[in-house]
Amino acid sequence: MNILHIDKFLDPSAIETHGGTCTVVRTVSALQQNAGHKVFEFYPRIDGESADLPAFVDYSQGRWWDTWRMIHNSRCASKLTNMLRHVKLDVAHLHSIYHHLTPSILPVLSQAGVAIVMTLHDYRMACPTQSFYRQGTYCTRCHPNRFYHAASPSCASWRGIALAVESYVQRLARRYFRYVDFFICPSVYLAQVLGQTGAPTSKIVHIPNPVRRMRVDSIQSTEPMLLFAGRLVPQKDPLILLDLAQQMPHLKIVIAGSGPMLDDLKLKASQLGLTNVMLPGQVDTTTLARCLGQCHALILPSTCYENSPLSMLEAMSAGRCVIAADQPSLRQWIKDGATGRLFEAGNVRSLKRVVTEVLRDVNARDAMADAARGLVRQCHNDKAVLDQVMKVYSLAINRRRWRE
């Protein structure tokens, strides 16, 4: 097959900053190429428009005249039209196209007879701010189809006005639901959420993401150690780890990742004299694998709803216990006491209790890690995932032919 992957952050210069989705796209692409398929990419360029690709638009400036471009980006549609004159495609696999690429590209693909499949990497179809998060805690007020809440001062405020408008326009026009042949949901919970938005249930399929296999040294640190690996933003709640470090000074905590909170976390850790907290910033795959090998557990304290977090799945695949904030989207993988541990999100006392129990009982920790590794290797097997994706492609192609 000739396959086109489309994502707003596929530009190589953006991969380090937005690595989760890009890692999934690259992994799927590599599996497809190894199976003999031809893979192309389409994305906005960070450095500006080229002959083949549109320019990336920075919406963080909050300019009101950018609102329409968040809804319909004609430059992206034009560039894709030019590309399709030279490339014959069987299927387009969309990922995160919101705001930057927009559904403007969907009729272009449809008119060219290209089947359209879309993987959802977040909750953007149900939540204008993507992750069911508001002021440090979970929030589902916008779901289903009550997007005006995003414009409240307690949510995205003035920025939320544009997000709410864009959400209402897309929902009323039903461009996603009309043109996309299948929506791939990496988690069961996301599939349920999407079904509640009004998306045709016949178009919703659950396919797990592939999980990158890392070479991990099985020798753990002689001192108790926790690892956080992810983007340093408020909704991931890395601050709770500094509170935990204060209460458990014997515990080493490595907070690996970059993001807008990195400097503030370093400053606060210094002010509190937390010598047991390490903040190395963004780390490469080799360093991350070494940290995973040394740690006794990976911690996922998010106060937003996760979808299919790679850091969690990679840790489980590597045979490391995962301690995560209790949320419905993660219960697919983490059964408390069986394949990991759950604690009350944002509650450092609950987190301390669970961490203490995990560190104290080595046999239980190892048993949970082994069970988690088996679960991930069974459900996220590369061949099984690729087979499911390619089957959906074939169904989408057939569905497209029936309509012609």
N, C-alpha and C positions, 0 to 999 in steps of 0.2 A: 504493500500500500504506500501511497504518497500521503504523508501526514504533516500537517502544519500545527505547531504549538504556538499559542498566542497568550502573552502575559505582559502586564504593564511594567514588570521589573526584571525582565529577562536580559536587559542590557548588562553585559559583563561588569561594568563599573558599579552596578547596584546590587550585585549578588551578595556581597559581604554584609550589606545593610539589611537586605530583605531575604535572608538565606533560606527560611523555611519553605516557602512556596517554590522558590527557584531550585532548591535541592530536590524536591519531589519531581518537578518538571524535568530536570537533568537526568534523574534516575530513570524515570519512565522513558525518556528519549533514548538513553543508552540501551535499555532493554530492547526497545523496538529496533534500533539500528543493529544490535547484535543478532536479532532474529531476521534480519535481511530487509527491513522496511526502510524507506527513504524519508528522512525527517527534515523539515524546514522550520524556521522560527520567524515570528513577526512581533515587534515590540517598539515602543517609543524610545528614541535615543536620548540619553541624558545630556549629551554634548550638542544637541540641536538636530534639526531635520537634515536628512541626507537624501540622495536621489531615490533610495528604496524605502526609507523608514521615516515616520513622522517624528516630530520633536516631543520630548517629555515636557509636560506642563506642571509647574510648581504651584499647587493650589494652596499652599500654606500661607501665602501672602494675603488671602482673604479678600481678593478683589471681586466686587459684586458682578462685574461684567464677565467674569469667568464662569458664572453659574450655567449659562447656556452651553458652554463648551464641555461642562461636566455631564450634560445630558446627551449632547450630540456633537461629536468631533468630526467634522467633515473632512479635515486633512487626513485623519486616519483612514476614513472610508476611501478617499481618493488614492492614497498610497497602496492600500490593499487591492483596490481595483487594478492598479498598474501591475502589481505583483502577479495577480491571477491571469494576466494576459500572457505571462511567460512561464507560469508553473501550473501544471495540471494536478489537481488535488483530489483525493478520495474523501478525506475527512479533515475537518479543522477541530482541534482540541483546545478549547478556551480554558483559561484559568482565571486569574484576577484581572478583569478588564474594566472594572468600574472606574468612572471619573476620567481616566486618561484615554483609554481606547473607546469606551462607551459602546452601547448597542448599535451605533451607527454602522459598525462593520458587519452586523448580522444579515441585513438584506443583501449586502454585497456578496457574501458567501452563498446565501440561498439562491440568488439569481444565477450564480455560477454553477449551481447544481452540486455544491459541496455539502456533505453531511456535517452536522454541527453537534459536538458533544462538549459539555462544560463541567469541569470539576470545581466544586465549591470548596474553597479553603478557609472560609470564615462564615459568619452569619449575616453578611451584608444584605441578603434578600429579605431578612426579617428585622434587621437592626441597622439604621443609618450609620451608626458608629462602628459597626462590624462585629462587636464582641460581647454584647449584652453586659455592658459595664457602665456604671455611673458613680462618681464620687467615692471610689474605693470599695465598691461592693457590686454584687450582681444586680442586674436590672433588665427586666423583660417588658417594660411598660409599652414599648413600641410594637410589640408582637401580640396579635397579628394586625398589621396594616393601620397602626396608630402612630404614624411617623412624626406627627407634630410634637411629640414629647422630646424629640432630639433638639428642638429649638429652645427648650427651657434653660434658665440660668444654671440649673443643677446638672445639666448634661453638657451639650456642645455649644449652648448659647447662640451667639450670632452666627457662628460657623455652622451650627445645626440647622439654621434656616435653609441654607443652600442644600444641605444633605437631605432635609425633609422634602423640599421641593423636588429634588432629583428623584427621590424614592417614590413620591406620589406620581410623578409624570411617567416613570418607567412602569409602575404597577398599573396605572390606568391604560397605558398604551399596550401593556402586556407583550412588549417586544422580546423579552427573554423567553417567556412561556410560549410565544408563538413560533419563534424561529429555532430555538434549541431543541434538538431531537431527543437528547437524553441529558439529565443532570446526574453526575456522579457525586455521591456523598461519601466521604471517607469514614464517617461515623454514623452509627444507627440513629443517634440523637439528632444529628443534623438532618437526616432524611425525614424524621418525624416533624421537625420544625418546618422544613420546606413544604411538606404536605399541608401544613396548617396555613400557609401563606396564600393558597389558591393555585399552586402549581399543579398541573395535571399529574395525578399519581402514576399514570402509565409511563411518564417520562422520568421517574425518580428511581435510581438504582443505588445500592450501597456496594461500594468496592473499596476495600482498605488500601491505604497508601503503601507503596513499597518502602522498606526500611533499609537504610544504608548499613551495611555490615562493616564494623570497625574492628581492627586488630587490638584487642584489649589485654593488657597484662593482668593476670588473675591475682597478683600479689597485692593485697590491700595494705594501706598505711598502718603502721604500728599504733598511731594515735587515732582516735575517732575522728572521722572526716565526712562532711556532707558536701555535695556539689550542686550548684545551681548553674544551668547553662541555658541562656536565652537572651532575648532583647531586654535591656534595662529601661523599662517604661512602667508608669504607675500601675497599670492593670496587671502586670506580672508580680507586683508586690514584693520586690526585693528588699524593701525596708524592714519587713518582718524578720529577715535573716539577721539584721543588725541587732534587733531586739533579742532574738534567740541567742546570739553570740554574747550579749551582755549577761544573760541568765545562765549560760553554759560556757564559762571561760575555758574549760578544758577541751571544748569541741572546736576543731578547725573547720572553717566554712570557706569554700572557694566559690566566688560569685563570678562566673566566666561569661562575658558578653559585652557588647557595646550598646550605646543608646544615650538618650538625653539625660538619664539619671546618673551616669557613670561618675562625673566629677562631683556631684552632690553626695553620692554614696562614699566616695573616697574621703571627702571633707568630713562627713559625719563620723565615719569610722575612725579617722584621725582624732577628732575632737573627743570621742568617747574612749580613746586609747585602746581600741580593739585590735590587739596584736594577733588574735586568732582568726581574723578575716582577711582573705586574699582577694584582690580585685585586679586580675591580670588584663582586663579588657577583652577584646575579640581574640580568640585563640584559633589556631588552625586545627585541622582534623587530627593530626598526630598528637598535639598537646591535649586536645579534648579526650582522645582515647586513653592517654596516660592518666589524666585526671579521673576518668571513669574507672580505670583499673585500680586506682589508689583509694577511691572513696568507698564508704560503707553503705551509702544510699544517695540517690539523687532526689532532690526536693523540687516540687512544682507547686509553688504557693499562690498561683494566679487567683485574682479576684474578678477576672473576666471568664467567660465561658470559653474553654479550649475546644478545638475541633478534633484534631488528630496530631497532638504535639510530638514532633520528631525527637526532641530531647528525651521525653519519656519512653518512646518506643525503642530508641537506640540503647538507652540504659537497660531496659527490660531484655532486649535482644542480647546484650552483653552480660547478662546474669547479675545485674545489680538491682537491689531492692529500690522501689520508688515510693516516696512519701508525697502525697498530693492533697491539695485542697479538695474537699468533698463537693462535687458538682455532678449533675446528671450526665453530662457529656463524657465523663471519664469512667463511669461505672461499667462501661462496656469492657474495659481492660482491667481496672483495678477493683477487685473484690477484697474488701477490707479483711486483712488477716489471712488471705489465701494467695493473692497475687500482688500484694502491696498493702500500704496503709493509707488511710484517709484521716484528715483532721479538719476541724471547722475553719473555714477560710477567714483570714484576718485575725484569728485568735491565737496569740502567741502562747498562752497557757495550754491550749489544746495541742499546739504544735510541739511544745516542750515535752508534754506527756508522751506523745506518740514517738518522738525521737528517742526519748529515754528508753522506752520499751523496745524499740528496734535495736538499739545499741546493746541493750542488756542481754537479749535472747538471741545468741548467734545462730542456734539451730533453726529457730523460727524464721529468722531473717534469710538464711540460706534457702530454706524450703520455699519461701515466697518468691525469692529470686529465680529459683529453678522452675517453679510453676509459671512465672511470668515469661521466662525465656521460651518455654514450650508453647505458650499461648501465642506469642508474637511470631515465632518461627512457623507455626501452623497457619495462622490467619494472614500473615504478611509475606508469605513465600513469594519470591520474585516471579517464578513461573506461573503460579496460580493467579497472581495479580495481573500479569501481562495477558494471560489467557482471557481473564474476565474483561479487561479493557478492550482487547481486540474483538471479543464477541459483541460488546456494545457497539463498537465501530461498525461491524457488519450489520447489526440490526438497524443502526442509524442510516447506513447507506441504503438498505432495503426500504426503510420507511420513506426516505427521500425519493426513491424511484417510484414508489406507489403513488406519490403525490404528483408526480410529473405527468 
